[in-house]
Amino acid sequence: MGTLPKLFSPFLTTKTHQSFLSPTPQFPFPKPHHTSSPTKHHKLKTSKFGNFLSLQPETKPESLDVDLPMWGPSDRSPLDVIIIGAGPAGLRLAEQVSRYGIQVCCVDPCPLSSWPNNYGVWVDEFESLDLGSCLDKTWPMTSVHINDNKTKYLDRPYGRVNRKRLKKELINRCLLNGVKFHKAKVWEIEHQEFESFVVCDDGNRIKGSLVVDASGFGSKFIEYDKPRNHGYQIAHGILAEVDFHPFDLDKMVLMDWRDSHLGNEPSLRNANSKLPTFLYAMPFDSNLVFLEETSLVSRPVLSYVEVKKRMAARLRHLGIRVKRVLEDEKCLIPMGGPLPKIPQNVMAIGGNSGIVHPSTGYMLARTMGMAAVLAEAIVEGLGSTRMIRGKPLYHRVWNGLWPIESRCVREFYSFGMETLLRLDLNGTRRFFDAFFDLKPHYWHGFLSSRLTLGELLLLSLSLFGNASAPSKVDIVTKCPVPLLRMMSNLALETI
Ligand SMILES: Cc1cc2nc3c(=O)[nH]c(=O)nc-3n(C[C@H](O)[C@H](O)[C@H](O)COP(=O)(O)OP(=O)(O)OC[C@H]3O[C@@H](n4cnc5c(N)ncnc54)[C@H](O)[C@@H]3O)c2cc1C
């Protein structure tokens, strides 16, 4: 670990490049602005150093070469669990639940295709899940540039997930446990008292005792009984071959909040001071770097074109000239908002289940861990000789994933998001300045969603104590409304 595999050499063969394609993800949310529109790019071009927006990603998706056992209409053995989606959440749950002898079928139109996103995680999170071998690059430290004069160095290793390796690992474990796959898109789900049918676009109807929807943020199968007032994280990222970059190779840049690159761009600077974006950078070697301009959270979502303009100005200012774009990604993550209706006939895991961290948008490591918790709840129901099916089963699995304590903790994280939504650039800088001065137990735990409600209250007191005078004013003036909302939601949860 810690050394960059040959895969990242700038002198890659075309075939090796192919394993890293990142096509723009599709969402049913605000209309994506695809990166490949030449007219838009033309308008954004500001100099020969800002022209990376006109470069097309050079990689192509490469599917895994695995012989999957397929489900067929003639299959007589009844299925216990049908999982919709072979993303990280779906495959992890399939692997975990099938360990107990539960019969699982995973349905996805392209179960072997490459996952599109570039995933970063804290190394300790993945190691504690025994998935450390699925990281292809780690950095011993991370840095946070608060402003031009202040940088914090965080002593917590960060890693990039080798998504191909992770997917292969999860699929191999699924194969060992007898999981079957079906290559199709699910159109609808029909429910009877003790079983459900998944209706696919190829005409097949698959019967199972429990359907789990792991189809991601764009899911249409999960119901909500409260207004969905989430915020959005939006970002534009590229894996780029560059002439030069200024980043230390042993430090991943978690957040760069500097805005000196906007000195000659008054309108961009003004907009950034109200709704700030930061740079996230993974330096792989002196010529290869993943760069992502990110709006941590906004509501309504910040324009994608604005994000790309700011990124072009920043790279120009840093003297980074992009020679080739190997991959690009548009990141759009709904954050916070209400949990799905609990319980309901369809279970959820992953992007559609409320697991995404409301203040950071991270989800991968938590999903890997929560899938094991959900698998246990499923096994307690389906594996029990008492034949728990239908409503009692749905009740058990939803409450297994979201017990009261976790719902209350999530209210707290959503309060964090509501607070961040109210901070301008200077407020955000002051917030992170104080946040990363907290004891590691608190900031590590907060970012990894592993603090109890009591610990979160202690964190708040400590954060207030650490905060500068203007930051205290921010907290006192901007937090009361979200605080009251959190208190009333907490009261509703516990009644
Ligand atoms: C660009 C981007 C970058 C991100 N980076 C990070 C990161 O660095 N760290 C982190 O922790 N989190 C990150 N996230 C957040 C989150 O971890 C990812 O979105 C993650 O991929 C969610 O996993 P998932 O399995 O829930 O959904 P997805 O990865 O979206 O997988 C859903 C699967 O369901 C399938 N599907 C969809 N509809 C149907 C249907 N009707 N029938 C059958 N199959 C269907 C799809 O084909 C797909 O295979 C990122 C998100 C994005 C968008």
The ligand as a Gaussian input file, in Angstrom:
#p B3LYP/6-31G(d) Opt

LIG

0 1
 C      -19.386000      11.131000      -8.891000
 C      -19.574000      10.614000      -7.479000
 C      -18.463000      10.457000      -6.663000
 C      -18.614000       9.941000      -5.367000
 N      -17.503000       9.808000      -4.583000
 C      -17.630000       9.294000      -3.351000
 C      -16.489000       9.124000      -2.531000
 O      -15.380000       9.512000      -2.906000
 N      -16.641000       8.558000      -1.312000
 C      -17.866000       8.154000      -0.863000
 O      -17.956000       7.629000       0.257000
 N      -18.966000       8.332000      -1.609000
 C      -18.890000       8.891000      -2.832000
 N      -20.014000       9.059000      -3.599000
 C      -21.336000       8.742000      -3.014000
 C      -21.739000       7.236000      -3.105000
 O      -20.774000       6.472000      -2.416000
 C      -21.879000       6.723000      -4.529000
 O      -22.906000       7.409000      -5.196000
 C      -22.158000       5.210000      -4.641000
 O      -21.900000       4.819000      -5.951000
 C      -23.584000       4.817000      -4.288000
 O      -23.669000       3.412000      -4.376000
 P      -25.044000       2.660000      -4.674000
 O      -24.717000       1.215000      -4.816000
 O      -26.063000       3.062000      -3.691000
 O      -25.567000       3.235000      -6.072000
 P      -24.885000       3.241000      -7.578000
 O      -23.434000       3.219000      -7.422000
 O      -25.542000       4.358000      -8.229000
 O      -25.373000       1.847000      -8.163000
 C      -26.726000       1.626000      -8.516000
 C      -26.817000       0.399000      -9.428000
 O      -28.207000       0.127000      -9.642000
 C      -28.434000      -0.123000     -11.024000
 N      -29.832000       0.247000     -11.325000
 C      -30.362000       1.495000     -11.335000
 N      -31.672000       1.427000     -11.638000
 C      -31.962000       0.103000     -11.823000
 C      -33.156000      -0.608000     -12.159000
 N      -34.330000       0.026000     -12.368000
 N      -33.093000      -1.949000     -12.273000
 C      -31.923000      -2.622000     -12.048000
 N      -30.765000      -1.991000     -11.728000
 C      -30.791000      -0.652000     -11.614000
 C      -27.411000       0.732000     -11.762000
 O      -27.148000       0.192000     -13.042000
 C      -26.191000       0.620000     -10.814000
 O      -25.424000      -0.501000     -11.163000
 C      -19.905000       9.575000      -4.890000
 C      -21.015000       9.764000      -5.722000
 C      -20.856000      10.286000      -6.997000
 C      -22.085000      10.485000      -7.864000

